Amino acid sequence: MSWGKLLQPDLILGNSILALTPEVLQRHQLQGLVLDVDETLVPMSMAEASDELCQWVNSIRSVASLWLVSNNLSEARIRRIGESLNIPYILGARKPSRRKLRQAVTAMNLPIEQVAMVGDRLFTDVLAGNRLGMFTILVEPMVNPMKAERRYLVRDMEVWFSQLLGVSIHELQQTMTHSDKS
């Protein structure tokens, strides 16, 4: 599989994770979500889930199993977020490694094609999910309202480089089937 295909998300939300609805999950026949934490659910500068995120989790939980899988090594931070959302978590995942994602999917007891990897980064979240054969969803980073002017230089570089490799991420909502990736 080419780098372009490995970095191509199945769905580009064009908004934060809060715009991911139960209807979108049902449309794509998804019954589980593996969620990145840092800047996907919570800005890096914060260690607590917002009320808005808690409401989103409760609405999604009605249609999908949830797991947090983070590259972050801070046990205290990830545990605090996981416990506040009542979602099991794995830290130190080393994405794009597939090992911890596979562990979360196995714990959900769902077929891999019914579980999505949701994250804000192409070279960690999307790449890991695609390498495992998961449905992949790219979301916009969660920003701290007090630091809204912050630029996401690493993510911007990833987007630029992935476009050189043939990845299309300009469409706000784009869907592909797994057969399109192969």
C-alpha positions in Angstrom: 0.0 0.0 0.0 1.3 3.4 -0.9 2.1 6.2 1.7 -0.7 8.3 0.1 -3.3 5.5 0.8 -1.9 4.9 4.3 -2.3 8.5 5.2 -5.8 9.0 3.5 -8.6 9.2 6.1 -11.9 7.5 5.3 -13.8 10.5 6.6 -12.6 14.1 7.1 -14.9 15.8 9.5 -13.7 19.4 8.9 -14.6 20.2 12.5 -13.9 19.1 16.0 -14.9 15.7 17.3 -18.0 17.2 18.7 -19.5 17.3 15.2 -19.2 13.5 14.9 -22.8 12.3 15.4 -24.4 9.0 16.1 -26.0 9.3 12.6 -22.6 9.5 11.0 -21.5 6.4 12.9 -24.6 4.5 11.9 -24.2 5.6 8.2 -20.7 4.1 8.2 -21.8 1.0 10.2 -19.4 1.8 13.0 -20.0 0.3 16.5 -16.8 1.3 18.2 -14.4 4.3 18.3 -10.8 4.3 19.4 -10.2 8.0 20.3 -6.9 9.9 20.5 -6.8 12.2 23.5 -4.5 15.1 23.0 -6.0 17.8 20.8 -8.6 15.3 19.6 -10.7 15.4 22.8 -8.9 17.8 25.1 -6.4 20.6 24.3 -2.8 19.8 25.3 -2.9 22.6 27.9 -5.9 21.1 29.7 -6.3 18.0 31.8 -10.1 17.9 32.1 -12.9 17.1 29.8 -15.3 19.9 29.0 -19.0 19.7 29.8 -19.6 19.7 26.0 -17.3 16.8 25.5 -19.0 14.8 28.3 -22.4 15.4 26.6 -20.9 14.3 23.3 -19.5 11.1 24.9 -22.9 10.3 26.4 -24.7 10.7 23.0 -22.1 8.5 21.2 -22.0 5.9 23.9 -25.6 5.0 23.0 -24.4 3.7 19.6 -20.7 2.8 20.0 -18.2 1.4 22.4 -15.4 3.8 23.2 -11.7 3.5 24.2 -9.0 6.1 24.6 -5.6 5.3 23.0 -3.0 8.0 23.5 0.7 8.4 22.8 0.9 10.5 25.9 2.9 9.0 28.8 1.3 11.0 31.6 -0.6 8.4 33.6 -2.2 11.1 35.8 -3.4 13.2 32.9 -4.8 10.4 30.7 -6.3 8.6 33.8 -8.0 11.8 34.9 -9.6 12.3 31.4 -10.5 8.7 31.0 -12.2 8.5 34.4 -14.0 11.8 33.9 -15.5 10.4 30.7 -15.9 6.9 32.1 -13.9 5.4 29.2 -11.2 2.8 29.4 -7.8 4.1 28.3 -4.4 3.0 27.1 -1.4 5.4 27.2 2.1 5.3 25.6 0.6 3.8 22.5 3.5 4.8 20.2 1.2 5.4 17.2 1.6 4.7 14.3 2.3 1.3 16.0 -0.8 -0.9 15.7 -0.3 -2.9 18.9 -2.3 -0.7 21.4 -5.0 0.0 18.8 -5.4 -3.8 18.3 -5.6 -4.2 22.1 -8.5 -1.7 22.3 -10.4 -3.2 19.4 -10.0 -6.7 20.9 -11.3 -5.5 24.2 -14.4 -4.1 22.4 -15.0 -7.5 20.9 -16.0 -6.0 17.6 -14.8 -6.8 14.0 -12.0 -4.4 13.0 -14.1 -3.0 10.1 -16.8 -1.8 12.6 -14.3 0.3 14.6 -12.9 3.7 13.7 -9.7 5.4 14.8 -10.5 9.0 15.4 -7.7 11.6 15.7 -6.4 14.9 14.7 -3.0 13.7 13.2 -2.3 12.0 9.9 1.1 10.5 10.7 0.0 9.0 14.0 -3.7 8.4 14.3 -4.8 8.0 10.6 -1.6 6.0 9.7 -2.0 3.6 12.7 -5.7 3.1 12.0 -5.2 2.5 8.3 -2.3 0.1 9.0 -4.6 -2.0 11.1 -7.5 -1.9 8.6 -9.7 0.4 10.6 -12.1 3.1 9.4 -10.2 6.4 10.0 -11.7 9.8 10.9 -9.6 13.0 10.8 -11.0 15.8 13.0 -9.8 19.3 13.6 -7.8 19.8 16.8 -9.5 20.9 20.0 -8.2 24.3 20.9 -8.0 26.0 24.3 -10.3 29.0 23.9 -7.6 31.0 25.9 -5.0 30.1 23.3 -7.1 30.0 20.1 -4.4 31.8 18.1 -2.0 28.9 18.5 -0.8 27.4 15.2 -0.5 23.7 14.7 2.9 23.7 12.9 3.5 19.9 13.1 0.0 19.2 11.8 0.3 21.8 9.1 3.6 20.1 8.0 1.9 16.7 8.0 -0.9 18.0 5.8 1.5 19.6 3.4 3.8 16.5 3.2 0.8 14.1 2.9 -0.6 16.2 0.0 2.7 15.8 -1.8 2.1 12.0 -1.4 -1.4 12.3 -3.0 -3.6 12.6 0.1 -6.7 14.7 -0.5 -7.9 16.5 2.7 -9.5 19.6 1.4 -13.0 18.3 1.2 -14.8 18.9 4.4 -16.7 15.6 4.4 -15.2 12.9 2.2 -15.9 9.2 2.4 -14.1 6.3 0.9 -14.7 2.6 1.2 -11.9 0.3 2.4 -11.8 -1.2 -1.1 -10.8 2.3 -2.4 -7.7 2.2 -0.2 -6.3 -1.0 -1.5 
